[in-house]
Amino acid sequence: WDADYVIKETDILALFRITPQPGVDPIEASAAIAGESSTATWTVVWTDLLTACDLYRAKAYRVDPVPNVADQYFAYIAYDIDLFEEGSIANLTASIIGNVFGFKAVKALRLEDMRMPVAYLKTFQGPATGLIVERERMDKFGRPFLGATVKPKLGLSGKNYGRVVYEGLKGGLDFLKDDENINSQPFMRWRERFLYSMEGVNKASASAGEIKGHYLNVTAATMEDMYERAEFSKDVGSIICMIDLVIGYTAIQSMAIWARKHDMILHLHRAGNSTYSRQKNHGMNFRVICKWMRMAGVDHIHAGTVVGKLEGDPLMIKGFYNTLLESETDINLPQGLFFAQNWASLRKVVPVASGGI
């Protein structure tokens, strides 16, 4: 705990919502979280004397009560930039959310927001395509892209799947997409789906005289399988491929690098995010995922919508969209933006209004 700590421009800042156990002081809980997510462990060790712990130790520097909520506190923690490997979401998350969520000192813990310094952001590639270049590639301006998901998402044969793709695009859609759980099941293997889907795309594009597309889900069991499917999607003429959030941060970054190298748009379905983002007092706010994924380099991400089948608060959703689209954001507490953020010229991510409009 260091109430007098002066924040450096290069510090990575995190805001946690803490619910301490009964009898635990919120400042003590905040300091424990700062320690566990940086240099400290469960006991005193003599090896602390072998390093510059004062430099590397994270600093909890501010604790505020959560308005209108009893026994919850916002804890602000600063981390020195040297605690993190350059360009690695996996290493960032290993520290920030690695062990602390099981801490005995807190009943519940939620990561609400982060601020990434420009020096750290410059070690990430960001989106390869982004909003502006995608509009140029699609030759569509002045309106939202209009897309839909093939339904039923499971059970169709490859030929019928391609028929749905064609009918949807012929009817005026810019894109159709695979859903999160359509990969390569016995009723329709991935290669069959890719071929029939692209037949539908090409036929609809030719008849409409417009560029259209279908998000081909390349999610698979291994990176080798994903690369094979992505390469095939490119070979059959697709301009876009898709992955699921559940493949993990390292796989997402690997696919983003592949997409940049091969000039493909990369769509990310946020499958699994609600397992840690829906609870209001424990887990992680989706805006943090938005920031990590912009750094990782996806071009699209499902960002929710105020209507439709999925939960969504209007102001929070606006905050997600601003995080993905703005070059610089200011503090905006109603939208859940606790820190000002300069995005260091990383390209914009296209927020997808998911869950139905």
C-alpha positions in Angstrom: 0.0 0.0 0.0 1.4 3.4 -1.0 -1.1 6.2 -0.9 1.5 8.7 -2.0 2.6 6.8 -5.0 3.1 9.0 -8.1 1.8 7.2 -11.2 4.4 7.0 -14.1 3.4 7.3 -17.7 4.8 3.8 -18.3 2.8 2.1 -15.5 0.1 -0.4 -16.3 -2.9 0.5 -14.2 -5.7 -1.9 -13.1 -8.9 -1.3 -11.2 -10.4 -4.1 -9.2 -13.8 -4.3 -7.5 -13.0 -5.9 -4.1 -15.5 -7.5 -1.7 -13.3 -8.2 1.4 -14.1 -11.0 3.8 -15.8 -9.9 7.0 -13.3 -8.2 9.2 -10.7 -7.7 6.5 -9.7 -4.1 5.9 -10.2 -3.0 2.3 -6.7 -1.4 2.2 -5.1 -4.6 3.5 -7.0 -6.6 0.9 -5.9 -4.2 -1.9 -2.3 -4.4 -0.8 -2.5 -8.2 -0.7 -3.8 -8.3 -4.3 -1.1 -6.0 -5.5 1.5 -8.1 -3.9 0.2 -11.5 -5.1 -0.1 -10.2 -8.7 3.5 -9.0 -8.7 6.4 -10.0 -6.4 4.9 -11.3 -3.1 4.0 -14.8 -2.1 2.2 -16.5 0.9 5.2 -16.0 3.3 8.3 -14.0 3.9 11.3 -15.2 1.8 15.0 -14.2 2.1 15.3 -14.2 -1.7 13.5 -10.8 -1.7 16.8 -9.3 -0.7 18.3 -10.5 -4.1 16.2 -8.2 -6.2 14.8 -4.6 -6.3 11.5 -5.4 -4.8 10.6 -1.8 -4.2 10.7 -1.3 -8.0 9.0 -4.5 -9.1 6.3 -4.7 -6.4 2.9 -3.5 -7.6 1.5 -0.5 -5.6 -2.1 -0.2 -4.4 -2.4 3.5 -4.3 -6.2 4.3 -4.0 -9.3 2.7 -2.5 -12.8 4.1 -3.0 -16.1 2.7 -1.7 -18.4 1.5 -4.6 -21.3 4.0 -4.7 -24.6 2.6 -3.4 -23.2 -0.8 -2.8 -22.3 -2.0 0.7 -19.0 -3.7 1.5 -17.5 -3.3 -2.0 -14.5 -1.1 -2.9 -12.6 0.0 -6.0 -8.9 -0.6 -5.6 -6.5 1.1 -8.0 -3.2 -0.8 -8.5 -0.1 0.3 -10.5 2.4 -2.2 -12.1 5.8 -1.3 -13.4 6.1 -2.0 -17.2 9.1 -4.2 -16.7 6.9 -6.8 -14.9 5.5 -7.8 -18.3 6.9 -9.5 -21.4 6.5 -7.3 -24.5 3.7 -8.2 -26.8 2.3 -11.1 -24.8 -1.4 -11.1 -23.6 -0.7 -14.5 -22.0 2.0 -13.0 -19.7 -0.1 -9.9 -18.9 -3.0 -12.1 -17.8 -0.8 -14.5 -15.9 0.0 -11.6 -13.6 -3.2 -9.5 -13.5 -5.7 -12.4 -13.2 -3.4 -15.3 -12.4 -3.7 -16.2 -8.7 -5.6 -13.3 -7.1 -9.2 -14.5 -7.8 -8.8 -17.3 -5.3 -7.5 -15.1 -2.5 -8.8 -15.9 0.9 -8.8 -12.2 1.9 -11.6 -11.4 -0.5 -15.0 -12.8 -0.8 -15.2 -11.7 -4.5 -13.0 -9.9 -6.9 -13.6 -8.3 -10.3 -11.2 -6.7 -12.8 -13.2 -3.6 -14.0 -10.7 -1.7 -16.2 -7.1 -1.3 -17.2 -4.9 1.4 -18.6 -2.1 0.4 -21.0 0.7 2.8 -21.5 1.8 3.8 -25.0 5.2 2.2 -24.5 3.5 -1.2 -23.8 0.9 -0.9 -26.6 3.7 -0.3 -29.1 4.9 -3.9 -28.5 1.6 -5.2 -30.0 0.6 -5.3 -33.7 -3.1 -4.4 -33.1 -5.7 -5.1 -35.8 -4.3 -5.8 -39.2 -7.3 -4.6 -41.2 -9.5 -2.6 -38.8 -12.6 -0.6 -39.6 -11.4 1.9 -42.2 -9.5 -0.6 -44.4 -12.3 -3.1 -44.2 -14.7 -0.5 -45.5 -12.4 0.2 -48.4 -12.0 -3.5 -49.1 -15.7 -4.1 -49.0 -16.4 -0.8 -50.9 -19.2 0.0 -48.4 -19.5 3.4 -46.7 -22.0 5.5 -44.8 -23.9 2.6 -43.2 -23.3 -0.3 -40.9 -22.3 -3.7 -42.3 -25.3 -6.0 -42.2 -24.7 -9.6 -41.3 -26.4 -12.7 -39.9 -25.7 -16.2 -38.6 -26.7 -19.4 -40.4 -29.4 -21.2 -38.5 -29.9 -23.9 -37.4 -26.3 -23.6 -36.5 -25.9 -27.4 -36.1 -27.3 -30.3 -38.2 -27.3 -28.9 -41.8 -25.5 -30.7 -44.6 -22.8 -28.9 -46.4 -24.9 -28.3 -49.5 -27.9 -27.0 -47.5 -25.5 -24.8 -45.5 -24.2 -23.3 -48.7 -27.7 -22.7 -49.9 -28.5 -20.7 -46.7 -25.4 -18.6 -47.3 -26.4 -17.9 -50.9 -30.0 -17.0 -50.0 -29.0 -14.7 -47.2 -26.4 -12.8 -49.3 -28.7 -12.7 -52.3 -31.3 -11.1 -50.0 -29.1 -8.2 -49.2 -26.7 -9.1 -46.4 -23.0 -8.1 -46.6 -21.9 -11.2 -44.6 -23.1 -14.4 -43.2 -21.2 -16.3 -40.6 -20.6 -19.7 -39.0 -21.7 -19.9 -35.3 -19.3 -20.5 -32.5 -19.8 -24.3 -32.2 -19.7 -25.2 -35.9 -16.3 -26.7 -36.5 -16.0 -30.1 -38.1 -18.7 -32.4 -36.9 -19.8 -35.7 -38.4 -22.9 -34.2 -40.2 -20.6 -31.6 -41.9 -16.9 -31.6 -42.1 -15.0 -28.3 -42.3 -13.7 -28.6 -45.9 -17.2 -29.4 -47.2 -18.6 -26.4 -45.4 -15.9 -24.1 -46.7 -16.4 -25.2 -50.3 -20.2 -24.9 -50.4 -20.2 -21.6 -48.4 -17.8 -20.0 -50.8 -19.8 -21.3 -53.8 -22.8 -19.4 -52.3 -20.7 -16.3 -51.6 -19.3 -16.2 -55.2 -22.7 -16.8 -56.8 -24.4 -14.1 -54.7 -21.5 -11.6 -55.2 -21.6 -12.1 -59.0 -25.4 -11.6 -59.2 -25.3 -8.5 -56.9 -22.2 -6.9 -58.3 -21.0 -6.3 -54.7 -18.3 -7.7 -52.5 -19.7 -10.1 -50.0 -18.3 -12.6 -47.5 -18.9 -15.5 -45.1 -17.0 -15.8 -41.8 -15.5 -19.3 -42.0 -14.9 -20.6 -38.5 -11.4 -22.1 -38.4 -11.5 -22.9 -34.6 -10.0 -26.4 -34.1 -8.3 -28.6 -31.5 -4.7 -27.6 -32.3 -2.9 -24.7 -33.9 -1.8 -26.9 -36.7 -5.4 -27.7 -37.6 -6.4 -24.0 -37.3 -3.6 -23.0 -39.7 -4.6 -25.7 -42.1 -8.2 -24.5 -42.1 -7.2 -20.8 -42.4 -4.9 -21.6 -45.3 -7.7 -23.5 -47.1 -10.2 -20.6 -46.4 -7.7 -18.3 -48.1 -7.2 -20.7 -51.0 -10.9 -20.9 -51.8 -11.1 -17.1 -52.0 -12.5 -16.1 -48.6 -11.7 -12.6 -47.4 -12.4 -13.3 -43.8 -12.0 -16.1 -41.2 -13.3 -16.5 -37.7 -12.1 -17.8 -34.4 -13.6 -18.3 -30.9 -12.5 -16.6 -27.7 -12.3 -20.0 -26.0 -9.2 -21.0 -28.0 -7.1 -18.8 -25.6 -5.0 -15.7 -25.8 -1.9 -17.3 -27.3 -3.8 -18.9 -30.1 -5.7 -15.7 -30.8 -2.5 -13.7 -31.1 -1.0 -16.5 -33.3 -4.1 -16.3 -35.6 -3.9 -12.5 -35.7 -0.3 -12.6 -36.9 -1.3 -15.2 -39.5 -4.2 -13.0 -40.7 -2.0 -9.9 -41.0 0.6 -11.9 -43.0 -2.0 -13.3 -45.4 -4.2 -10.1 -45.7 -7.3 -11.7 -44.1 -9.9 -10.1 -41.9 -10.1 -11.9 -38.5 -13.4 -12.1 -36.8 -13.5 -13.1 -33.1 -16.7 -14.6 -31.5 -16.7 -14.0 -27.8 -17.8 -17.5 -27.0 -17.3 -18.2 -23.3 -16.9 -14.6 -22.1 -20.0 -14.6 -19.9 -18.4 -17.3 -17.6 -16.3 -14.5 -16.1 -18.0 -11.2 -17.2 -21.6 -11.6 -16.3 -21.3 -11.6 -12.5 -21.2 -8.0 -11.2 -18.9 -8.6 -8.2 -16.6 -11.4 -9.4 -14.6 -12.1 -12.6 -13.8 -9.6 -15.2 -15.6 -6.8 -17.1 -15.9 -7.4 -20.9 -14.3 -4.0 -21.6 -11.0 -5.5 -20.4 -11.4 -8.3 -23.0 -12.1 -5.6 -25.6 -8.8 -3.9 -24.7 -6.8 -7.1 -24.8 -8.3 -8.2 -28.1 -7.5 -4.8 -29.7 -3.9 -5.3 -28.6 -3.9 -8.9 -29.8 -5.0 -7.9 -33.3 -8.5 -9.1 -34.1 -10.5 -7.1 -36.6 -14.0 -7.9 -35.4 -15.3 -8.8 -31.9 -18.8 -9.4 -30.7 -19.5 -6.5 -28.3 -23.1 -7.1 -27.4 -26.2 -5.0 -28.1 -28.8 -3.4 -25.8 -31.6 -5.4 -27.4 -31.6 -9.0 -28.5 -31.3 -12.2 -26.6 -28.2 -11.4 -24.5 -27.8 -9.2 -21.4 -26.6 -5.7 -22.1 -26.6 -2.3 -20.2 -26.9 0.6 -22.7 -24.1 2.8 -21.2 -21.7 -0.2 -20.6 -22.2 -1.3 -24.2 -21.4 2.2 -25.4 -18.2 2.0 -23.3 -17.3 -1.3 -25.1 -17.9 0.3 -28.5 -15.8 3.4 -27.6 -13.0 1.2 -26.4 -12.9 -0.6 -29.7 -13.4 2.4 -32.0 -11.8 5.5 -30.5 -8.2 6.5 -31.0 -8.2 8.0 -27.5 -10.8 7.7 -24.7 -11.3 9.9 -21.6 -12.5 8.9 -18.2 -16.2 8.2 -18.4 -17.6 6.6 -15.3 -21.2 6.1 -16.5 -19.7 4.0 -19.4 -17.4 2.2 -17.0 -14.2 3.9 -18.4 -12.1 4.5 -15.2 -8.9 5.5 -17.0 -8.0 7.7 -19.9 -6.5 5.6 -22.7 -4.3 6.6 -25.7 -4.4 3.8 -28.2 -1.0 4.6 -29.7 -2.4 4.5 -33.3 -3.5 0.9 -33.1 -6.2 0.4 -35.7 -9.9 0.3 -34.8 -11.8 -3.0 -34.1 -15.2 -3.4 -35.7 -17.7 -4.0 -32.8 -20.3 -6.6 -33.9 -23.9 -6.1 -32.5 -24.2 -9.7 -31.3 -27.3 -11.6 -30.0 -29.8 -10.1 -32.4 -31.0 -6.6 -33.3 
